């Protein structure tokens, strides 16, 4: 053996214990990076066997090696491009039949493979006996049984690596594709004509892939073969001929042959205790995949999911909030003290960033529950079944069966959040459907849009509130589905779509540790990715809404109010015994002292404890304490006076903030946009509210509130009605629809960026939703005005239009629809009877 | 399409099952020691609570005071005699209740 390091690739299907094997070999020393150009994580580590260095690269977990999903493509490119000396295929021994599917493809690629039968303990516990030698003989590759969890099999693996790297032994096993073999042979002959190709790539594999119509294989041929076009033509002809003769698509035939080969091998080498478990799964599938019962069970499961993740999650988030609140208080304590009107920049910016971050951290319990539930759905084996049930429906709109979960989380009806929704699109194997789902999830009704709906409905549709709520809650789906279809037919046309091939694994009960570990890993990933970006974005938004700032004249105006308030307080001081002990500089300090005392007592419900805190503050500054806690007659008088000052301070801060905001870059933008938005019925004030909502949807209601200058006696609805006399129900309807279609908020946009792995798609998502929102709002407002419709009439006219468009869109075929559908039924029929 | 309608009907049923809000309402109350109580409201994401309805009820749930949070998301009211509850009512799922007994000086 030479001293050149051996490159070992670790391949395996999800949940086969691949990471444990990785840690077993490397001792958990690892380096994590991304594969070039993609967000798929690349974990590498190294160790020595004697004199030899071994570089271990963890490939993404994949069921198969087609080029449909990003993970599969990454794994395959590595195998072809980086020429690993050994490929270690980790398989779940207790689930050999399913795991062999990948093994056979590796063997077909003629890479030097070792089969690691991991989780032998599970297989034994289930009473399965595996004939290791028999399996070695059939496959012609080393087979090593391990239980990586307990550290068993490490030496044997290392020994097998050295042995395999030394030899150039080729596997003797070959999947017999039966009636397809003549076609493969014919194509092989043609491929052999180009000698360079046969040195670089396994030709039989390439031939099979070409017949399978694999986009990457065709690409590869185009790059490496001078006569690629002629060969592709011949392949296409062979495909149609095969389909005509056998009455079966090539892809299906290949998938079935491989599954059959796996089943045959596993029958030969695995002795099952009884067929009880499998048949139990089959029996369960008879109901779960049933045409009528299936959807009902699905909805019931989603309902539980929603209740636990969103409803219970919100409750939990509230329980956890004090922790984040403490973080805010801590930041408020350590940052420079507040001023009377303006705070030091470090304080206002620091608090803004912390606030933006805690606003996201607040969702953490929801995410943790959500990820745990998704892990349960995945581990139990229900996920592929759910996708199967809804795939037919969603595929009509360019979506995928697995688009269900993201849409539910985003708020298909009312009450979701786009961030976990977009995040959940990760599971969709079909890239085109995944992008389409990412683009429409933000159009769902997230909870943050609700306050604005409530305000507008309360003000303009009060007598028909229930109908109006139903309208806005359901119309979004009828807008989203056609949009998904439209995007699929246009901008996503070039993206690859995967036929729905998915083996239904047998059900099994997920383990608590497995689920928790996976949830914790994902939460951690989320934190790492989101929180840092949110902090950065918060700074940008801060600048946009605070600068260029007030003019000197306005600043002087507010300063004058401050001086007057302090003068009033000092006049009171002169009348008391504190004369000379409290001077002008103390005024702000007293107010801050009062705030600090309140913060210290927040959440304290016990008078004893409260007294202790009071005492601490009294010792710190008895004079301030006397004013704040109304000690003695002088204290009472000054307390009244300081309250007056505090009211002025709050008013000055509030008004100057609103003014700063209106004259800020964002505010100016709102005014500039008025000529465009007038067709939708939006004036500059509404524009500003909508712009601020981009930072976080919740802002819209708050901003409208502050702009319309409400006070305690009036609700936002009332002051809005009073402030905007020309504002009609039609305006309100246009505003609601715009809000529904409004671009995703900043955190969601960042999530879109992560999930689509492209800034371009993020900008597209923001751009098209803005334009669409503006278009729909203008259509409703201008159209409604021209037709003389009332807001309520326009509402239902628009609803009818959306439903009609949805039905119409559903009838336009998606390019691959015709060939994808039979694959689903056939595969599932096999399992779902 | 029939299937679409079935799924949609079921989905709406599902959604009616519960509404909640992804940002949490917050309220803390203090006894001012002068026979008044001040409550400060807000939301976990920093949204203002101005205009939010505040109900003060007696031990039996009978309404004593109906008011709104002011522009500074605060409300000050006369402390009722005996047991009372302060309810921050921001709509469905947006409610916080604070027991008067837990409001200390």
Interface residues (C-beta under 8 A of the other chain):
Chain A: X295 X296 X299 X302 X303 X306 X307 X310 X311 X314 X317 X318 X321 X324 X325 X355 X358 X359 X362 X363 X366 X390 X392 X393 X408 X412 X413 X414 X415 X416 X417 X446 X447 X448 X450 X451 X454 X473 X474 X477 X598 X601 X602 X603 X604 X605 X606 X607 X610 X614 X629 X630 X636 X639 X650 X651 X654 X696 X698 X699 X701 X702 X705 X706 X709 X710 X711 X712 X713 X714 X715 X716 X807 X810
Chain B: X1 X3 X4 X6 X7 X8 X10 X11 X12 X13 X14 X15 X16 X17 X18 X19 X20 X21 X22 X23 X24 X26 X28 X30 X32 X33 X34 X40 X43 X44 X45 X46 X47 X48 X50 X51 X67 X68 X69 X70 X71 X72 X75 X90 X91 X93 X99 X101 X102 X103 X104 X105
